[in-house]
């Protein structure tokens, strides 16, 4: 039971960090693509003297701007960000539940039967939350980064100590 609570708590912590980072990453992409689009679609930018000296660059940026304007509604980063933030909050709740279970287990505040009931309740919540992660981007590199952060924050070295 101790291992289940501990491992689940670490997994929830990893998910909180992962969805936080990923939502920030996509928020920044969305923000900068909209800034780029606004700047490139402004008529004033076209009248800058600089563009007269490099017309090929201006044409390329204009074409890229048009493609960006077409792609943004299809990509729908805003909806993805909204889903990621919601997932992050659900994982925060799950992590908090596991941390409370960990404290109860360590302090022997509850009997084993009550702790097992709580574990099952939180596991159900975890399963439901995990179903919602479908169709969102994933990044193995980010998972490794978050894993390292979780281990470091919990005082665990990578060798398992």
C-alpha positions as a Markdown table, in Angstrom:
| # | Residue | x | y | z |
|---|---|---|---|---|
| 1 | Unk | 0.0 | 0.0 | 0.0 |
| 2 | Unk | 2.9 | 2.4 | 0.8 |
| 3 | Unk | 4.5 | 1.9 | -2.6 |
| 4 | Unk | 1.1 | 2.4 | -4.4 |
| 5 | Unk | 0.5 | 5.7 | -2.7 |
| 6 | Unk | 4.1 | 6.9 | -3.1 |
| 7 | Unk | 4.4 | 5.9 | -6.8 |
| 8 | Unk | 0.9 | 7.4 | -7.5 |
| 9 | Unk | 1.8 | 10.6 | -5.8 |
| 10 | Unk | 5.0 | 10.9 | -7.9 |
| 11 | Unk | 3.1 | 10.1 | -11.0 |
| 12 | Unk | 0.5 | 12.8 | -10.2 |
| 13 | Unk | 3.3 | 15.3 | -9.5 |
| 14 | Unk | 4.9 | 14.5 | -12.8 |
| 15 | Unk | 1.5 | 15.1 | -14.6 |
| 16 | Unk | 1.0 | 18.4 | -12.9 |
| 17 | Unk | 4.4 | 19.6 | -14.0 |
| 18 | Unk | 4.0 | 18.2 | -17.5 |
| 19 | Unk | 0.6 | 19.8 | -18.2 |
| 20 | Unk | 1.9 | 23.1 | -16.7 |
| 21 | Unk | 4.9 | 23.2 | -19.0 |
| 22 | Unk | 3.0 | 22.0 | -22.1 |
| 23 | Unk | 0.2 | 24.5 | -21.6 |
| 24 | Unk | 2.7 | 27.3 | -21.2 |
| 25 | Unk | 4.6 | 26.2 | -24.3 |
| 26 | Unk | 1.4 | 26.2 | -26.4 |
| 27 | Unk | 0.3 | 29.5 | -24.9 |
| 28 | Unk | 3.5 | 31.1 | -26.0 |
| 29 | Unk | 3.2 | 29.6 | -29.5 |
| 30 | Unk | -0.3 | 30.8 | -29.8 |
| 31 | Unk | 0.6 | 34.3 | -28.5 |
| 32 | Unk | 3.6 | 34.7 | -30.9 |
| 33 | Unk | 1.8 | 33.4 | -33.9 |
| 34 | Unk | -1.0 | 35.9 | -33.3 |
| 35 | Unk | 1.5 | 38.7 | -32.8 |
| 36 | Unk | 3.3 | 37.7 | -36.1 |
| 37 | Unk | 0.0 | 37.5 | -37.9 |
| 38 | Unk | -1.2 | 40.9 | -36.6 |
| 39 | Unk | 2.2 | 42.5 | -37.6 |
| 40 | Unk | 2.3 | 41.0 | -41.0 |
| 41 | Unk | -1.3 | 41.7 | -41.9 |
| 42 | Unk | -0.9 | 45.4 | -41.0 |
| 43 | Unk | -0.6 | 47.6 | -44.1 |
| 44 | Unk | 1.9 | 49.8 | -42.3 |
| 45 | Unk | 4.4 | 47.0 | -42.2 |
| 46 | Unk | 4.2 | 46.8 | -46.0 |
| 47 | Unk | 5.1 | 50.5 | -46.4 |
| 48 | Unk | 8.3 | 50.3 | -44.4 |
| 49 | Unk | 11.2 | 51.4 | -46.5 |
| 50 | Unk | 13.2 | 48.3 | -45.4 |
| 51 | Unk | 10.9 | 46.0 | -47.4 |
| 52 | Unk | 11.7 | 47.8 | -50.6 |
| 53 | Unk | 15.3 | 46.7 | -50.4 |
| 54 | Unk | 14.4 | 43.0 | -49.8 |
| 55 | Unk | 11.2 | 42.4 | -51.7 |
| 56 | Unk | 11.7 | 38.6 | -51.7 |
| 57 | Unk | 11.7 | 38.5 | -47.9 |
| 58 | Unk | 8.5 | 40.6 | -47.7 |
| 59 | Unk | 6.8 | 38.3 | -50.2 |
| 60 | Unk | 7.9 | 35.2 | -48.3 |
| 61 | Unk | 6.7 | 36.6 | -45.0 |
| 62 | Unk | 3.4 | 37.6 | -46.6 |
| 63 | Unk | 2.9 | 34.1 | -47.9 |
| 64 | Unk | 3.8 | 32.6 | -44.5 |
| 65 | Unk | 1.4 | 35.1 | -42.8 |
| 66 | Unk | -1.4 | 33.9 | -45.1 |
| 67 | Unk | -0.7 | 30.3 | -44.3 |
| 68 | Unk | -0.6 | 31.0 | -40.6 |
| 69 | Unk | -4.0 | 32.8 | -40.9 |
| 70 | Unk | -5.4 | 29.6 | -42.5 |
| 71 | Unk | -3.7 | 27.2 | -40.1 |
| 72 | Unk | -4.4 | 28.8 | -36.7 |
| 73 | Unk | -8.2 | 28.1 | -36.7 |
| 74 | Unk | -7.5 | 24.5 | -37.7 |
| 75 | Unk | -4.8 | 23.9 | -35.2 |
| 76 | Unk | -6.9 | 25.6 | -32.5 |
| 77 | Unk | -4.2 | 26.0 | -29.9 |
| 78 | Unk | -6.6 | 28.0 | -27.7 |
| 79 | Unk | -8.8 | 24.9 | -27.2 |
| 80 | Unk | -5.7 | 22.7 | -26.6 |
| 81 | Unk | -4.5 | 25.1 | -24.0 |
| 82 | Unk | -7.8 | 25.2 | -22.3 |
| 83 | Unk | -7.8 | 21.3 | -22.2 |
| 84 | Unk | -4.3 | 21.3 | -20.9 |
| 85 | Unk | -5.0 | 23.8 | -18.1 |
| 86 | Unk | -8.1 | 21.7 | -17.1 |
| 87 | Unk | -6.0 | 18.5 | -17.0 |
| 88 | Unk | -3.3 | 20.3 | -15.0 |
| 89 | Unk | -6.0 | 21.3 | -12.4 |
| 90 | Unk | -7.4 | 17.8 | -12.3 |
| 91 | Unk | -3.9 | 16.4 | -11.7 |
| 92 | Unk | -3.3 | 19.0 | -8.9 |
| 93 | Unk | -6.4 | 17.6 | -7.2 |
| 94 | Unk | -5.3 | 14.1 | -7.6 |
| 95 | Unk | -1.8 | 14.9 | -6.4 |
| 96 | Unk | -3.3 | 16.6 | -3.3 |
| 97 | Unk | -5.4 | 13.5 | -2.6 |
| 98 | Unk | -2.4 | 11.3 | -2.8 |
| 99 | Unk | -0.4 | 13.6 | -0.6 |
| 100 | Unk | -3.1 | 13.5 | 2.0 |
| 101 | Unk | -3.2 | 9.7 | 1.7 |
| 102 | Unk | 0.6 | 9.7 | 2.2 |
| 103 | Unk | 0.3 | 11.8 | 5.3 |
| 104 | Unk | -2.5 | 9.6 | 6.7 |
| 105 | Unk | -0.5 | 6.5 | 6.0 |
| 106 | Unk | 2.7 | 7.9 | 7.5 |
| 107 | Unk | 0.9 | 9.2 | 10.6 |
| 108 | Unk | -1.5 | 6.2 | 10.9 |
| 109 | Unk | -4.5 | 8.6 | 11.0 |
| 110 | Unk | -6.7 | 6.1 | 9.2 |
| 111 | Unk | -7.0 | 2.3 | 9.3 |
| 112 | Unk | -5.9 | 0.3 | 6.3 |
| 113 | Unk | -9.4 | -0.3 | 5.0 |
| 114 | Unk | -10.2 | 3.4 | 4.9 |
| 115 | Unk | -6.9 | 4.1 | 3.1 |
| 116 | Unk | -7.6 | 1.4 | 0.6 |
| 117 | Unk | -11.1 | 2.9 | -0.1 |
| 118 | Unk | -9.4 | 6.3 | -0.6 |
| 119 | Unk | -6.8 | 4.8 | -2.9 |
| 120 | Unk | -9.6 | 3.3 | -5.0 |
| 121 | Unk | -11.5 | 6.6 | -5.1 |
| 122 | Unk | -8.5 | 8.5 | -6.2 |
| 123 | Unk | -7.5 | 5.8 | -8.7 |
| 124 | Unk | -10.9 | 6.1 | -10.3 |
| 125 | Unk | -10.4 | 9.9 | -10.6 |
| 126 | Unk | -7.0 | 9.3 | -12.1 |
| 127 | Unk | -8.4 | 6.9 | -14.7 |
| 128 | Unk | -11.1 | 9.4 | -15.7 |
| 129 | Unk | -8.5 | 12.2 | -16.0 |
| 130 | Unk | -6.2 | 10.0 | -18.1 |
| 131 | Unk | -9.0 | 9.3 | -20.6 |
| 132 | Unk | -9.1 | 13.0 | -21.3 |
| 133 | Unk | -5.5 | 13.2 | -22.4 |
| 134 | Unk | -6.3 | 11.7 | -25.8 |
| 135 | Unk | -5.5 | 13.8 | -28.8 |
| 136 | Unk | -3.3 | 16.2 | -27.0 |
| 137 | Unk | 0.4 | 16.5 | -27.9 |
| 138 | Unk | 3.0 | 14.6 | -26.0 |
| 139 | Unk | 6.7 | 15.2 | -25.5 |
| 140 | Unk | 9.0 | 12.4 | -24.2 |
| 141 | Unk | 11.7 | 15.0 | -23.7 |
| 142 | Unk | 9.4 | 17.0 | -21.4 |
| 143 | Unk | 8.4 | 13.9 | -19.6 |
| 144 | Unk | 12.1 | 13.2 | -18.8 |
| 145 | Unk | 12.6 | 16.8 | -17.7 |
| 146 | Unk | 9.5 | 16.6 | -15.4 |
| 147 | Unk | 10.6 | 13.2 | -14.0 |
| 148 | Unk | 14.0 | 14.7 | -13.1 |
| 149 | Unk | 12.2 | 17.6 | -11.4 |
| 150 | Unk | 9.9 | 15.3 | -9.4 |
| 151 | Unk | 12.8 | 13.1 | -8.3 |
| 152 | Unk | 14.9 | 16.1 | -7.3 |
| 153 | Unk | 12.0 | 17.8 | -5.4 |
| 154 | Unk | 11.3 | 14.6 | -3.5 |
| 155 | Unk | 15.0 | 14.1 | -2.6 |
| 156 | Unk | 15.4 | 11.0 | -4.8 |
| 157 | Unk | 18.5 | 10.4 | -6.9 |
| 158 | Unk | 18.0 | 8.8 | -10.4 |
| 159 | Unk | 19.4 | 5.5 | -9.1 |
| 160 | Unk | 16.4 | 5.1 | -6.9 |
| 161 | Unk | 17.8 | 6.1 | -3.6 |
